[in-house]
Amino acid sequence: MLNNLIEESLTGNSDIELAISNVLAAQTQLTLINSYRFPQISLTGLLGFGSNKLNTLFTNSTETWQVGGNIAGPIFDLGK
C-alpha cells in the first residue's frame, strides 16, 4: 500500500520527471566526455577504375586502390 502511494505521487509529477530527464542527460554527457579520453581509430579504403581513355576505363590495367588509417587521441589532458 505504501509503495502504491509513493508510485502514484511520483508519476505524473512534472518536476520529478524533469529532474529524472536532467539526470539521464547528464549521465549521457559524462559517457561522451569519458569516451574522448581514449584514442579513436579509423580505417578507410577505396577501389575504383581510372583512365584517360573511355574505351580502356574498365580494364584490369586501370584498376586503382587506396588504403588509409588514422589514429587520433589526447596527448595531454591537463588533469581532466
PyMOL commands that place a pseudoatom at each C-alpha (Angstrom):
pseudoatom trace, name=CA, resn=MET, resi=1, chain=A, elem=C, hetatm=0, pos=[0.000, 0.000, 0.000]
pseudoatom trace, name=CA, resn=LEU, resi=2, chain=A, elem=C, hetatm=0, pos=[2.800, 2.406, 0.874]
pseudoatom trace, name=CA, resn=ASN, resi=3, chain=A, elem=C, hetatm=0, pos=[4.631, 1.525, -2.341]
pseudoatom trace, name=CA, resn=ASN, resi=4, chain=A, elem=C, hetatm=0, pos=[1.494, 2.287, -4.337]
pseudoatom trace, name=CA, resn=LEU, resi=5, chain=A, elem=C, hetatm=0, pos=[1.159, 5.688, -2.670]
pseudoatom trace, name=CA, resn=ILE, resi=6, chain=A, elem=C, hetatm=0, pos=[4.786, 6.548, -3.394]
pseudoatom trace, name=CA, resn=GLU, resi=7, chain=A, elem=C, hetatm=0, pos=[4.483, 5.417, -7.008]
pseudoatom trace, name=CA, resn=GLU, resi=8, chain=A, elem=C, hetatm=0, pos=[1.278, 7.399, -7.527]
pseudoatom trace, name=CA, resn=SER, resi=9, chain=A, elem=C, hetatm=0, pos=[2.831, 10.535, -6.055]
pseudoatom trace, name=CA, resn=LEU, resi=10, chain=A, elem=C, hetatm=0, pos=[5.920, 10.268, -8.280]
pseudoatom trace, name=CA, resn=THR, resi=11, chain=A, elem=C, hetatm=0, pos=[4.176, 9.506, -11.577]
pseudoatom trace, name=CA, resn=GLY, resi=12, chain=A, elem=C, hetatm=0, pos=[2.771, 12.478, -13.372]
pseudoatom trace, name=CA, resn=ASN, resi=13, chain=A, elem=C, hetatm=0, pos=[4.758, 14.991, -11.315]
pseudoatom trace, name=CA, resn=SER, resi=14, chain=A, elem=C, hetatm=0, pos=[6.417, 17.228, -13.896]
pseudoatom trace, name=CA, resn=ASP, resi=15, chain=A, elem=C, hetatm=0, pos=[9.173, 18.402, -11.527]
pseudoatom trace, name=CA, resn=ILE, resi=16, chain=A, elem=C, hetatm=0, pos=[10.304, 14.861, -10.806]
pseudoatom trace, name=CA, resn=GLU, resi=17, chain=A, elem=C, hetatm=0, pos=[10.084, 13.863, -14.475]
pseudoatom trace, name=CA, resn=LEU, resi=18, chain=A, elem=C, hetatm=0, pos=[12.194, 16.905, -15.377]
pseudoatom trace, name=CA, resn=ALA, resi=19, chain=A, elem=C, hetatm=0, pos=[14.764, 16.010, -12.711]
pseudoatom trace, name=CA, resn=ILE, resi=20, chain=A, elem=C, hetatm=0, pos=[14.967, 12.424, -13.972]
pseudoatom trace, name=CA, resn=SER, resi=21, chain=A, elem=C, hetatm=0, pos=[15.388, 13.694, -17.530]
pseudoatom trace, name=CA, resn=ASN, resi=22, chain=A, elem=C, hetatm=0, pos=[18.189, 16.034, -16.414]
pseudoatom trace, name=CA, resn=VAL, resi=23, chain=A, elem=C, hetatm=0, pos=[20.000, 13.216, -14.603]
pseudoatom trace, name=CA, resn=LEU, resi=24, chain=A, elem=C, hetatm=0, pos=[19.784, 10.952, -17.664]
pseudoatom trace, name=CA, resn=ALA, resi=25, chain=A, elem=C, hetatm=0, pos=[21.081, 13.753, -19.906]
pseudoatom trace, name=CA, resn=ALA, resi=26, chain=A, elem=C, hetatm=0, pos=[23.993, 14.389, -17.534]
pseudoatom trace, name=CA, resn=GLN, resi=27, chain=A, elem=C, hetatm=0, pos=[24.870, 10.680, -17.491]
pseudoatom trace, name=CA, resn=THR, resi=28, chain=A, elem=C, hetatm=0, pos=[24.873, 10.597, -21.295]
pseudoatom trace, name=CA, resn=GLN, resi=29, chain=A, elem=C, hetatm=0, pos=[27.078, 13.679, -21.441]
pseudoatom trace, name=CA, resn=LEU, resi=30, chain=A, elem=C, hetatm=0, pos=[29.567, 12.173, -18.967]
pseudoatom trace, name=CA, resn=THR, resi=31, chain=A, elem=C, hetatm=0, pos=[29.746, 8.992, -21.026]
pseudoatom trace, name=CA, resn=LEU, resi=32, chain=A, elem=C, hetatm=0, pos=[30.513, 11.040, -24.131]
pseudoatom trace, name=CA, resn=ILE, resi=33, chain=A, elem=C, hetatm=0, pos=[33.157, 13.121, -22.350]
pseudoatom trace, name=CA, resn=ASN, resi=34, chain=A, elem=C, hetatm=0, pos=[34.855, 9.999, -20.965]
pseudoatom trace, name=CA, resn=SER, resi=35, chain=A, elem=C, hetatm=0, pos=[34.964, 8.436, -24.435]
pseudoatom trace, name=CA, resn=TYR, resi=36, chain=A, elem=C, hetatm=0, pos=[37.178, 11.312, -25.640]
pseudoatom trace, name=CA, resn=ARG, resi=37, chain=A, elem=C, hetatm=0, pos=[39.927, 10.137, -23.271]
pseudoatom trace, name=CA, resn=PHE, resi=38, chain=A, elem=C, hetatm=0, pos=[40.600, 7.084, -25.450]
pseudoatom trace, name=CA, resn=PRO, resi=39, chain=A, elem=C, hetatm=0, pos=[42.183, 7.065, -28.910]
pseudoatom trace, name=CA, resn=GLN, resi=40, chain=A, elem=C, hetatm=0, pos=[39.937, 6.965, -31.953]
pseudoatom trace, name=CA, resn=ILE, resi=41, chain=A, elem=C, hetatm=0, pos=[40.961, 4.580, -34.726]
pseudoatom trace, name=CA, resn=SER, resi=42, chain=A, elem=C, hetatm=0, pos=[39.632, 4.579, -38.287]
pseudoatom trace, name=CA, resn=LEU, resi=43, chain=A, elem=C, hetatm=0, pos=[40.468, 2.633, -41.436]
pseudoatom trace, name=CA, resn=THR, resi=44, chain=A, elem=C, hetatm=0, pos=[39.309, 3.671, -44.904]
pseudoatom trace, name=CA, resn=GLY, resi=45, chain=A, elem=C, hetatm=0, pos=[39.611, 2.130, -48.324]
pseudoatom trace, name=CA, resn=LEU, resi=46, chain=A, elem=C, hetatm=0, pos=[38.812, 2.928, -51.939]
pseudoatom trace, name=CA, resn=LEU, resi=47, chain=A, elem=C, hetatm=0, pos=[38.654, 0.710, -55.003]
pseudoatom trace, name=CA, resn=GLY, resi=48, chain=A, elem=C, hetatm=0, pos=[37.919, 2.022, -58.485]
pseudoatom trace, name=CA, resn=PHE, resi=49, chain=A, elem=C, hetatm=0, pos=[38.944, 2.486, -62.080]
pseudoatom trace, name=CA, resn=GLY, resi=50, chain=A, elem=C, hetatm=0, pos=[40.695, 5.413, -63.730]
pseudoatom trace, name=CA, resn=SER, resi=51, chain=A, elem=C, hetatm=0, pos=[41.761, 6.044, -67.314]
pseudoatom trace, name=CA, resn=ASN, resi=52, chain=A, elem=C, hetatm=0, pos=[42.374, 8.864, -69.762]
pseudoatom trace, name=CA, resn=LYS, resi=53, chain=A, elem=C, hetatm=0, pos=[40.501, 6.952, -72.487]
pseudoatom trace, name=CA, resn=LEU, resi=54, chain=A, elem=C, hetatm=0, pos=[36.893, 5.822, -72.259]
pseudoatom trace, name=CA, resn=ASN, resi=55, chain=A, elem=C, hetatm=0, pos=[37.413, 2.529, -74.102]
pseudoatom trace, name=CA, resn=THR, resi=56, chain=A, elem=C, hetatm=0, pos=[40.041, 1.323, -71.572]
pseudoatom trace, name=CA, resn=LEU, resi=57, chain=A, elem=C, hetatm=0, pos=[38.225, 2.531, -68.453]
pseudoatom trace, name=CA, resn=PHE, resi=58, chain=A, elem=C, hetatm=0, pos=[37.099, -0.862, -67.144]
pseudoatom trace, name=CA, resn=THR, resi=59, chain=A, elem=C, hetatm=0, pos=[40.136, -2.985, -67.956]
pseudoatom trace, name=CA, resn=ASN, resi=60, chain=A, elem=C, hetatm=0, pos=[42.256, -4.583, -65.244]
pseudoatom trace, name=CA, resn=SER, resi=61, chain=A, elem=C, hetatm=0, pos=[45.176, -2.300, -66.034]
pseudoatom trace, name=CA, resn=THR, resi=62, chain=A, elem=C, hetatm=0, pos=[43.202, 0.800, -64.954]
pseudoatom trace, name=CA, resn=GLU, resi=63, chain=A, elem=C, hetatm=0, pos=[42.233, -0.526, -61.544]
pseudoatom trace, name=CA, resn=THR, resi=64, chain=A, elem=C, hetatm=0, pos=[43.216, 1.748, -58.643]
pseudoatom trace, name=CA, resn=TRP, resi=65, chain=A, elem=C, hetatm=0, pos=[43.009, 1.317, -54.910]
pseudoatom trace, name=CA, resn=GLN, resi=66, chain=A, elem=C, hetatm=0, pos=[43.880, 3.206, -51.752]
pseudoatom trace, name=CA, resn=VAL, resi=67, chain=A, elem=C, hetatm=0, pos=[44.045, 2.217, -48.106]
pseudoatom trace, name=CA, resn=GLY, resi=68, chain=A, elem=C, hetatm=0, pos=[44.492, 4.628, -45.243]
pseudoatom trace, name=CA, resn=GLY, resi=69, chain=A, elem=C, hetatm=0, pos=[44.404, 4.600, -41.500]
pseudoatom trace, name=CA, resn=ASN, resi=70, chain=A, elem=C, hetatm=0, pos=[44.114, 7.185, -38.785]
pseudoatom trace, name=CA, resn=ILE, resi=71, chain=A, elem=C, hetatm=0, pos=[44.733, 7.175, -35.052]
pseudoatom trace, name=CA, resn=ALA, resi=72, chain=A, elem=C, hetatm=0, pos=[43.838, 10.248, -33.026]
pseudoatom trace, name=CA, resn=GLY, resi=73, chain=A, elem=C, hetatm=0, pos=[43.876, 10.669, -29.293]
pseudoatom trace, name=CA, resn=PRO, resi=74, chain=A, elem=C, hetatm=0, pos=[44.656, 13.022, -26.474]
pseudoatom trace, name=CA, resn=ILE, resi=75, chain=A, elem=C, hetatm=0, pos=[48.308, 13.564, -25.617]
pseudoatom trace, name=CA, resn=PHE, resi=76, chain=A, elem=C, hetatm=0, pos=[47.817, 15.958, -22.715]
pseudoatom trace, name=CA, resn=ASP, resi=77, chain=A, elem=C, hetatm=0, pos=[44.519, 16.111, -20.858]
pseudoatom trace, name=CA, resn=LEU, resi=78, chain=A, elem=C, hetatm=0, pos=[45.722, 18.608, -18.225]
pseudoatom trace, name=CA, resn=GLY, resi=79, chain=A, elem=C, hetatm=0, pos=[44.495, 16.531, -15.299]
pseudoatom trace, name=CA, resn=LYS, resi=80, chain=A, elem=C, hetatm=0, pos=[40.928, 16.122, -16.525]
for i in range(1, 80): cmd.bond("trace and resi %d" % i, "trace and resi %d" % (i + 1))
show_as sticks, trace
zoom trace
